[in-house]
Amino acid sequence: MLRFLSTSPKTTTRIGRTSSSKSAFIGRAIISSSSSNASLRASSSSSSRFCLGKCYTSFSTSKAATVAATTRRSLLSSASPFSTTSSFASFPRSNASETVHSSNESGRRRKRYSIQANAGTPREECMVTTPIYYVNDKPHIGHVYTSTVADIYARYKRLQNMDVFFLTGTDEHGLKVEQSAEKRQIPPQALADENSLVFQEVMKANEISFDDFIRTTDERHTTQVQAFVEKLLKSGDVYLGKFEGWYDEGQEEYYTETKAKECNYESPISGKPMVRMEEENYYFKLSKYESKVKELLATSDSFLTPKERKNELLQRVNDGLNDVPISRTNFTWGIPMPGDEQHVIYVWIDALMNYITAIGMAKDGEAKQKYWPASMHVMAKEISWFHAVIWPAVLMALDLPLPMRVHAHGFWIREGRKMSKSLGNFVDLTVLNKFSTHYGLDGFRYYLATEGPIGAQDANFASSRVQEVYGTDLVNTFGNSTSRTTAMCVKYFDGVLPEKSDDTSKIFKGYDWKSICEKEAAEAVRAYENLELNKATQAAMRIITKVDLFITETEPFRMAKDPNEQENLGAVLYQCLEALRISACILEPILPNKIKEMHAGLPLYANVSDSMGKRLVWGGLKPGTTVSKLALFPRLDPLDENGEIMKEEAQAPATSNKPAKKSKTKVEKVYSPETQAKIDAQGALIRSMKESGKTNDDAEVAEAVKILKELKA
């Protein structure tokens, strides 16, 4: 049963624990909440609507693309509502019964994922976020994975020459933090300081390229949260009521009787029993925005991804939305409610607002406001409800643009079971550090990017798979192809690309490299845009695998012996190296350190400021360029599930002293088409080496044979 006893909420210009001067400032900031910006209204029809990401205007579908093209910077022009006295409250007020039109949806449809450089165009803003991580928890694979995904996307956008603001941080309020601090007999702030520092160190150790790290105990955050909540009180979107129902302590989420019964009165996340609660709280009128949230989810294909997540939430929204509590009275460690310090602001509302407090949306003249709305919120699926239902409704109530996209990825599991401390199958920070140290930070990032639960499905973490991905893709494919191609350039041309080697008229049968690379580069860009990281790596690997086949068919070892083939030999090596250069540029957001290392031996771009679009255009390498032999990825022993190096006897299958019985029939091993193609190419390469006069004693042949055996294993 959920009952609400509505009372008139108390409001005052004195906010919580802030000083009188700060209170006066915040009070002044929200006085003009009912006013509207004349210039913005002038561009609107009489009926205003919420639009995803760009502006709030009512317009026909035919005009959607035009409005969607409005940049964030235009919102900060002299006529911007952000430049008025009210920093966050001057957007035209929308009616909760009106519909949501996804302007950015049309804008996305009109995008063409071109790899051409856009020289001279102004830089567009892009805000990328992780959720803020709860300090009562210890960092584990989930935190590192989410941060890595966001980091890859941020790096990709920077390579697109976008003005990126990458935000992460820690969530430091709530009952659990207060209780943990009491057990240790230290102040909650001391616990928050200690654990927040751990998360910051993890971010730095994993080279997460964040631009700002916000803490919910920061004064810049707490004062703005109070200002936003007071605005909601004044608008009537928040009121005082009474809750009677069920509460998930682990997730700090309330449930109605009906919903709790559906979950068997257990947390759908932790499985722990829910607690019966009766408490007076301030409530946010989520029900008021039900139709708008429903339409947002139903009509936009890009707001919440993957689509399976959208379908799950839409079904839940269709069951109806209840008003949600935004305050608590059973603990004190939190931000005080404006005008009623017996209540502290509910941890989820507090936490969600970090995205707009970090860029000063409740302040006058804050330059970082240009980054809103966020381009990408990245998180795990268990908090998608808060980000894709509650958060948009709160923003609607505050008259602020909605984020462009919320991406809620799946979970990491182990041996088919969810990771948990009780099962002892958790990949904690200690184990993670062993893997990233052994395989190198980039090597482990590559595994996370290609095998992680980026879509709707959960992903299984297995040490054997880490070894397989590292060995197959990075050592035997990318590393080997780069090593032997640069080695041939050094051996046959003293490490200098010969004149006319970039002659575009020399196209070998079946290998129009300019078209091949253009197609795969466009596919990689499309994959990055869609956050399909595995598809981006696959595009690069298809180019590299084709380079190996090209070497097998053109036989540069044979060409090197014929003086009349020197021009063709130069063209073959140029085309191989240029294809590898483009592959490396595709992989740069995922392998930033290794690509920098590769750039030192094989120049990948003329200037560090060159955009990815420019780097991916065929012809970047020039004759006369100096090339060094590269060895990017060393062969490594496998690790066990605890991150320890496996001993040789553990790697080999158990053998018996009894002689094996001879099989009457020979069983042929079946490989995947991709592996079979690599085996065929490697076998042909070995044959061409031997036909050119090399023997098994030659180092190049021995290395090629070793790779063939590994492919067949």
N, C-alpha and C positions, 0 to 999 in steps of 0.2 A: 504494500500500500504506500502511495506517495501523496502526501497532503501538503498544501501550501497555505499558510496563514499569513496573508499579505498585510504588511504594515507600511506606513509611510517611512521611507528610508531617511536617515539623518544625513545632512550634507553640511559641509563647512569649508571655508577656504584654508583652514589649518589642516595640514595633511600629515597624519601619523606622527612620526618622530622627527620630521623635518623642522628646521629653524623657521622662525617667523618670516624671515626674508625670502626663504625658498618657497614657503607656503604662499606668500603674496604673489610671487612670480607665477607659480602654477595656477593660482586662482585667476590671475589676469589672462593666462593662456587659454582658459576654458570658458571665459565669460562670453566670448562671441561664437559659441558653438552653434547657435541657431542661425548665424549670419551666413551668407553665401557669397562666393566670389562672382562679381558681376561679369567679368570676362568669360569665365567658364560657363556661367548660365547662358550667356549670349550665344554660345556655340551649341547649346542644347535645345531640344524641343521642350514643350511644356511638361512632358512626362519623362522623368529621368530614370535610368536603370543602372544596375551594377554591371560592370564589364570586367572581365578577367584581365588583370594586368595593366591596362593602359589608362582608361579614363571612364568616367561615369556619364554616359550620354545615351539617349534613346535614338536609335538610327535603324535604317532598313538594312537588310542583309546585303544589298548591293553596295552599301557604303562601309561594310564591316572591314574590308581589307584596308581602306584608306585610314579609318580611325585606328585600326590595329597597328598601322605603321607609325603612329605618333610615338616619338621617343620619350624616355623618362626625362631627358634633359628639357624637353619642351614643357613638361609639367613644372619645371623650376624656372621658367622664364619670368620676366617682370610681372606678368599677369597671373602667376601661379598662386594657388591658394596657400602654398607653403610659405609664401613671402609675406602673408598678412599677419596680424596680431595673433590669430589662432593658428598655431603651427600644424595642428593635425585635425582640426574640426571644421574646416571651411568648405569641404566638398558639398555639393548639393545633396540635400537630405533625400533618401530614397524611401519609398513605401515598402514595407515588408511583404505586402501582398503582391507586389509587382514581380515581374519575371527577370531572370538573369540572362543576359545575352553574352556569349563568349566571343568577345572581339578578337582575342588573341588566337582563337581557333582558326578563324579565317586567315589571320596573318600567318599562321604556321603553314596552312595549306598552300599559300602562294609562294612560300620559300622554295628556292631551288638550291640543292646542296652543291653549289658550284665550288670547284677547287681553285678557281682563278682568283688572283689577288685583287682587292678592291682599293687601289691606291687613291689617296686623297680624300677618302670618305671619313667623316668624323667617327671617333670611337664610340661605340654603344656600350652602355653600362650593363653589367651582368652581376647579379648577387647570387652566390651559391652558399648554402648552409648545411651543416649537420644539425641534428638535434643537440641540445645541451645535455651533457651526460651527468647522471645523478651521482653526487659525491659519496653516497652511502654504499655505492657499488665499487668493485675493483675493475680496472680495465681488463678486457678480454678480447677474444677474436671478433666479437660483434662490434665493439667500439672501433677497433682497428679497421675492420672491413668497411663499415659505413664511412669512416673518415677517409679511407683510401679511395673509395668510389667518388666521393665529393671532390677529393684532391685531383683525381684524374680528369674529372669534368672541368674543374677550375683551370687546370693547366692547359687543357684543350682550348678553352675559351680565351685564355691569354695568348695562345698561339694563333688564335683568330684575330689578334690585335684588339680584343675587347678590353674595356676598363673593368676589371674583375674585382669584386669585393667578396672575399671568402671568409665566412664567419663560423666559428665554433665556440665552445665554452662549457661551463658547468652549472648544473641546477643544484642549489645549495640549501634550499629551505625545506621544511616539512617535518612531520612527526618522526619519521624514521631517523633523520639526522639528529633531531633533539634526543631521541632515546639512545642512540649510539653514543652521543657525547656524554650523556648521563652515566652510562655504563663505564666509560673511561674516566669519568670525573673531570672532564675538561669542558670549557665553554663550546657551544655549537660552532661559533665562528672559528675557533682554533681547529676543530675537526674539518670544517669546510676549507680552511686555508691549507691544511696538510694534504687533504685528498685532491683538492683542485690542482695543487702543484704536481701531484703524480700524473694526472691527466695531461697537464701541459708538457711534462717531460716525455710522456709517451708520444704525444703529437710531434715533438721535435725529433725524437729518436727515429720515428718513422717518416721523417721529412714531409709532414703534412704542411702544405704551403699556405696556412691560414693567414689572413690579414688582420684579424682581430679575434681576441679570446675574451668573451664576456662572461662575467660571473653574476649570478642573481643577487649576490650580496653587495655588488658595486653600487655606490650612491647614484651613479648615472642611470642605473637600471631602476632602483627602488623608487626614486622620485617620479620618474616617468610612468611607472606602473600605477602609482597612486593617482597621477593626473588622468590617465586613461580610465581608470575605474571611476573616478569622480565624474568624468564626462558621461559614463554609462549610467551612473546614478541620476544625474540631472536629466538625461534623456528618457528616463523611465525604463531603460533596458535592463537595469539591475534593481531588485527590490528585496525586502526582508521577508523571509518565509520560514517554514518549518519542514524538515525532512524526517520521514519515517519510512525506512526501507532497508536495503542491503548494501554493504560496503566491502569492496575488494581492497584490503589494506595494502597488499603488495603493489598494486597498480594505482592506488589512491583514486578509485573510481566508484561512483554510486550506480546502483542498479534498482530498477523497479521490481516489484514482486514477480511480474510476468517474465521479465528478462532473467532474473535470478533463478527462477524455476527452470527456465530453458537450459540454463547452465548447471543445473543440478546443485545450485547454491554453492558452486565452487568457482574459483577464479579460472577463466578460460586460458590464462597465461601460465600461472604457477600451479594450478590444481588445488590450492589451499582453500579451506572453507571460507565463505564470506561471513561477515559479522553483521548482526542486526543492529541498526543504528536509529536513534531518534535525536535530532539536533536542529537548533535554530541556525539558519545560515542566510547569507545574502545569495540571491539567485540571479542568473543571467537568463533572459527570456529567449532561450533557444527555439522554443515552439513558435515564436513570432516569425522566425526566419526559415521555417520548415519548407515552405513551397519554393523559396529561392535556392536553398541548399539542394533540394531535390532536383530542381531544374539544372542547377550547375553540374551536378553529377551525371544527370541523364543526357544532357545535350553536348557536353564537352568530352572529346576523346583524348584531350591532352592534359587536362587539369590533374587527374589522378591516374597514375600508372603504377604497375601494369594494369591492363583492362580487367583482369580477374579481381583485383583489389577494388576497383570501381564497382563491379557487380555485387561484391559482398556488402559494401557499405550502402549502396543504393537499396538493397533489399532491407537492410536494417532501418534506413531512413523511411522507407515506405511503411514501416510498422508504426511510425509516428515518433516525434521528438518531444521529450519532456524538458522542462527548464532544468538547468544544471546549477549546482551550488558553486559559488566562487569564493566562499569564505569558510573558515573553521574556527571553533572555539575550544577544542580539546588539546591544543598546544599553543605555544607562544612564539616558536621560532619561524617567523615569516614576516611579511610586510603588513603593517597594520592597515585595516580598512579605513578609508578616509572618513573622519568624523565618528568612528565607532571602534575604538582600540581594543574592545573585548574580542573583536574578530580579527583574524589574520587572513590575508588573501590566499585562496586555495592554490596549491603548488602548481597545478596545471595551467591556470590562467597566468600566474606569475611567470612560469617557464615559457609559455608560448609567446609572450610579449617581448622576449629577448630579441626577436628578429627585428622589431621596430625600435626598441630602446637603444640598441647598439648603433643605430644610424641617426639617433636623436630626433625621432618623428614627433616628439612632444616639446621640442625646443624651437626657438626662433633662429633662423639663419644657419642651421646646421648643414654643412656642405654634403655630408654623406646621405642626406635624404634623396639625393639623385638616384641612389641605387634601388630604391623601392619603386615598384614591387619586385620581390625576389624572383629570379629566373628559375631557381631550382631548390626545393627543400628535399634533402635526402635523409632517409630514416629506415628503420626496420618496420615490418608490417604491424607489430603490436601497438604502435602509437598512431596508426593511420587515421583512426576515428577522430582523435583530437586535432590532427592537422588538416583533415579533409572535410570535417563536418563542423566541429566547434570553432576552430580558428577562422574559417571563412565567415561564419556568422558573426563572430566578434568584430572582425574587420568591417563587415557590412554595417554593424551598429556604430562603429567609429567613423564611418564614411571614408574608409581608406581602400585603395585598390587591393584586389586579391592577388596572391602569388600566381605566377604563370604556371608552375607545375609542382606537384607533390609526388615524389617517387618513393614508394614503400616496398623495399626489397624483402626477400624471404629470410629464413633463419639458416644458420649453419647447424647441421646435425652430425652425429657420429654413430656409425654402425646402424644407421636407420632410426636412431632414437634421438630425441631432443637433448641437447647438452644441459647438464645440471650438476651442481656440486654433490648432490646426494648419490648420483650414479657414478661419480668419479670420472666422467668422460669430458670434462670441461677443458677447452684449449685456453689456458690462462696466459698471463703475460710472460711468465717464465718460459713456457713451451714456445710461445710465439717468437720470443727473442732468440731462442736456439735455432729455429727455422730460418729467420731472417739473417742471422749471423752466418749460418752454414751456406745457404744458397745466395747470399747477398740480398740486400734490401730490394733491388730491382727484380731479382729472380723470384723472390717470394711475392712481390707485388704482382708480377705477371701471373702467378698461380691464382692469387685472389681475384684478379680481373677476369681471367678466362674460366675459372671453375666456380666462382662464387655465386650465391643465390640472388643474382641481380634481377631476375624476373619473379614470376609467381611461385615457382617451385623452390623448396628448400634444397640445400646442397650439402653433400656429405664430405666431411673433412677426413682425408686419409693420407698418411705419410707416403704410402706407395704411389699415390696419384701425384703428390708434389714432385717426387723423384721422376715419375714418368713424363710429366709435362715439362719439367726443367730439361730433362735429357733429350726428349723428342723435338720440342720446339726451339729451345734456346741453344742447346749444345749442338745437336746433329743437324738442325735446319739453319737457323739464323747464324749461329756462331761458326759452323763449319763452312757454310757458303761464303761468308764474309772473309774467313781466314784463307781459304784456298784461292779466292778470286784476287784478293789483295796480294797474296804471295806470288801469283802468276804475273801480276803487273810489275812487282819488284824484280822478279826473275827475268822476264822477257823484255822489259822496257826501263830497267833501273829505277822503277818506282815513279815514273813520270808518264802521264797519259800522252800518247803520241799525237802529232798534228793530224788533223782530218779524221780523228777517231770518232768524232761526234757527227760525222756525215749522215744526215737523216735519210739520204737516198739509199743507204745500205740497209735493206730490210731482208733478213734471212727468212726463208719459207716457214710460215706458221708462227713467226715471232715479230709481230708489229708492236714493239715494246712501248711506243708512245701511246697507242690505243689501249694496250693491256694495262699499263700503269694508270692511265687516266680513268679507266673503268673501275679498277680496284680502289684507287684513291677516293673517288666519288662515293663508293660503297662504304669505305672506312669513315668518311666524314658523316655520311648519313647515319651510320651506326653510333658514332659518338654523340650526335645530336639526339638520338633516341635512347641513349644510355645503354646500348647493347654492346658492352665492352668486348665480349667474346667474338662478336662479328667483326669488330674493328681489327682485332688481332688476326682473325682468319683471313681477312683481305690481305694483310701484309704477308702472312705465311704462304698464301697462294702465289704471290709474286716470287717469293724466295724459292719455293719448290719448282716453279717454272724456270728460274735461273739455273737450277741444278740440271733440269732436263735439257735446257739450251746448251749447257756446257757438254753434256753427254753427246748431243747430236752434232754440234759443230766441231768438237774435238780440238780445242786450242793447243793441246799437247802435240798433235800432229802438225798443226799449222806452224808451230814454232820452229820446226825442222826445215820448212820450205821457205827460202828467201822471197819467193813470189807471193807468199801468203801473208806477209807482214802487215799489209794494210788491212786485210780482213781480220787478222789476229787482233790488231788494235781496235777495230770496230766491235768485235765480239767482247773483248774485255771492257771496253767503254760501256757497252749496253748492259753487261752484267753489273758493273759497278754503279751505273746510274739507276738501274732497277733496285739494287740494294739500298742506294741512297734514299730513294722514295719510300721503300719499305721501312727504313729506319725513322724517317720523318713521321710516318704513320704511327709508329710505336712510341714516339717521344713522350706523350703524356703518361704512358705506363712505365717506360724504362728511361726516366730522365737522366740518370747517372751514366748508364751504359751508352746512351746515345751521345752524351757529351764526350765520353771516352772514345767512341767511334769517330766523332767529328775531328778529334785531334789527329787521327790517322787517315781519314777519308773525309775531306771537307763536305759537309752536308748542306751548307747554305753560305751565301756570301756575307751576310750581315746577321748578327744575332737578333736584330729587330725585324727581320723578314717574317712575314706571316706564314702560317701553315699553308695557306692558299698559294703563296708564291713558291714555297719550298716543294710543293707537290707537283709543280709543273715540270714536264720533261725538259731536260737540257741544262740542268743546274750545274753539272760538272763541265769543266772546260778543258780543252787540250792544254797541256803544260802543267796541269795540276799535279802536285806531288802526293803520292800515296804510300803509306807504310803498311807493313804486314800487321794484321790485327788478330788478336786472340781474346775474344770478349768473354766467353763463358767456359771456365774449366770443367773438366769431368769431376764429379763428386760422388763419394760413397753415399748410399741412402741413409736416412734417419729412421728410427723407430717412432712409434706413436708419442713417445715422451720427448722426442727431439734429440735422442742420443744416437751417435754413429753406430750403425749395425756392424757387428763382427762378421767376418767372411763366412763362418760356419752358419750364422743366422741367416745370411743372404741365400746360401745354397740350399736346395731342397734336401731333406733327409735321405740318406742312402742306406741300403741294407747290405750286409755281408754276403747274402745269398746271391748267386748269379741270376741276373734277370732272364726271364723266359723270352725266347725269341717270338716276336709276333708274326703270325702267318700272313697278315695283310698290312701293307704300309698305309698309314693314315697321313694324308696331306693336310698341312696346317693352312687354315683359311685366314687371310688378312683382310682388313678393311680396304676399300678401293684406294684411299689416300696412302695408307702404309704400303700397299702393293706397288703403287706408282713410285714411291721412294725407293723400294727394294729394287725394282726394275732399273731405275735411273742409276742407282749406286752400282749395280752389277754391270751395266753398260759402261759406266765410268771406269771401273776396274779393267774391263776388257780393252777399252781404248788405251789405257795406260800401258798395258802389257804389249799391245800391238805396236806401240810406239817405241818399244825396246826396254821398258822398265821391268823389273823383276819384283818378287815378293820381298826381297831384301831392301828395296827402295822405301824410304820413310813415307813417301806420299801414298804408295800402294798399301803399305802396312796399315796406315791410318784409315784408308778407304775400306779395307777389309774389316777392320775393327768396327767401323760404323755399320757395315752390312750385317755383321753378326748381331749387333745390338738391335738393329731393325727387325731381324728375324726372331729375336729372343721373345 
